[in-house]
Amino acid sequence: MIRRLLVADRGEVARRVFATCRLVGIETVAVYSDADADAPHVAEADYAVHLPGSTPSATYLAPGALLAAAQRAGANAVHPGIGILAEDPEFAQAVVDAGMIWVGPPPATLRTLAAKIETKSLVAEAQVPVLPTYTDPETVPGFPVLIKPATGTGGHGMRVVRDATALAEAVASTRREVGGDVFCEPYVSNARHIEVPILADAQGAVVPFGERECSVQRRYQKIVEETPSPAVDVSLREDLCRAAIVAVRALGYVGAGAVEFLLDSEGDFWFLELTPTLQADHAVTECVSGYDLVRLQLLVAEGGNVPMPGPPAIRGHAIEVRICAEDPAYAWLPASGTLHRFAVPDVAGQFRPLPQPGLRLDAGVTDGSVIGMHHDPMLAKLISWAPSRQEAARMLASALARAHLHGVVSNRDLLVRVLRHDAFRAGEVDTGFLDRHPEVFAPLLSSVDAVRLSCLAAALAGAAARRAGAPVLRSLPSGWRNVPSGSQTAVYDGPTGPVEVGYRMNRRGGLAGWWVRAVDPEELDLAGLGQAPVADEHPAIVVVRADSDRVILNVQGIRFAVHVHRAGDISYVDSPEGSVALREISRFPLPTPEAAESSLIAPLPGAVRRVLVVPGQRVRAGELLLTLEAMKLEHPVHAPAAGVVASLPVQPGAEVDTGELLAVLDPE
């Protein structure tokens, strides 16, 4: 039996496994990098082993270091998590050879699954539908086609090609990106991504757990998952589960996993792959089935039997969203920084199946967590479980909209708009959902009046904080004068540029008038000095209460609260209309050096992976200059115009922050 388990992963994944281990009486071992010394998963483990370094390759993706950590800590089993190592046959074999229990499928099965073309061939021989495979681009009979890497996971390296003229270059680009072979298969437009979670034991029993809909994706990455699928009826569910069982047995699979299918609008489906991990979306299956899948996974790893005779009944509907640190202002690149506040209201439980409908939060972060550049940008998974799909979507959207996520930009607004979209509510989703509905990318706080009120609330909360910290006369209203004077002002750098807010208080401490206007950046040196022209005042409102962290406003007879959390010079404002981060601009800013013309700066923090040019080299517009590696992805930096590389202050391996200079081009 498993006595002490090392989890070769971090964050939310490790915390999820630890939660079940505590319940069933298994001791736990965490591993942590330099950057994760204070991470929640480290504090929750019984034992923790330090892996020197910060990069994934030196820590969480270093098989030798992980195996040594397990042996040093006295672990007799290793859980690989849900990342790359969970699919690494050599790591699995090393764990088995060391005499420890491997919580996953046999190494031989992992070797088969790593070869996607061979996997498809074995499944096709078992009479499971698969799409045709073309390893030679010259044999592709028609378009569009999807180019896929022959190995690897997570949707990386996939490209859609719609005509023959672009095929050769697309294949070559994909081969360079993934560093290996690729193949082509027909691209099915407007298809759904459906997966069947399964549990198989060594005695040959295979149990499917219904199906999950994973069609809402961006860059082939899932962001919304649900079960059951709104497109799957009882008959289709039986066909999918039957095909999944056949595929599992054809591949000799043992353990927890998911058989993934592509489903078209006519109800036809094709096998995509068998993912040999617990999957990040297993929580929705736990909600509707009532089973702890981690407990079952550990039970099978110990050689036990699947403890149920067949598929469990489906209870209600569950939806999950992946909250990721991503910056919409920079093409949704991964973001980093300190998470000053992470609070989701009305959460009923964490990391465990819920006893009754409600909200579940599986998070790898807490207040104060530092989001670095080396790991996956996912912060948490928020799951709703309700009797119906409509109730689950409404509950989840409301909780997300009211959550306080401060310090790191995220995809929260996108997720809320998806959940509230009429097409999503009607179940009309497929892998092209986001392409067809670009309106979901708009921020929640988009109306002019809502932004103005947020600026006013930030200014009032700031004034209250200054009054609370004043050494004398704290009881006087902010800005009070014996003789009426000019307005109090503050300037914030908001999502659409600098804005100035001004307000006047009456003798009773109430609001006599207020205004907000956009500011030209060249006027910022006048901010707060009373020299800027005053815009038309907005209609009077009543300030019911103004504290440093909460402002209650009455607007035309409607009262509501606005929460303000200040961290440094940034005010995070949360209201029923949405959330916004406002950086207060100093009235007397210090001079800063101007960047050279045609400077290329880092759009996100990361490590310089490749540098493809040298100073003095002439480059074309769009030419690849260098790449940054951040959060397990490679981000290219291209020349914005033709020119000559005048300066190149970075080298491979260098770590850079957002805004740091990468190169300077002298334009032609």
Summary of the structure (lengths in Angstrom):
residues: 668
radius of gyration: 27.5
end to end distance: 69.4
largest distance: 89.9
contacts: 2224
relative contact order: 0.08
helix: 28%
strand: 31%
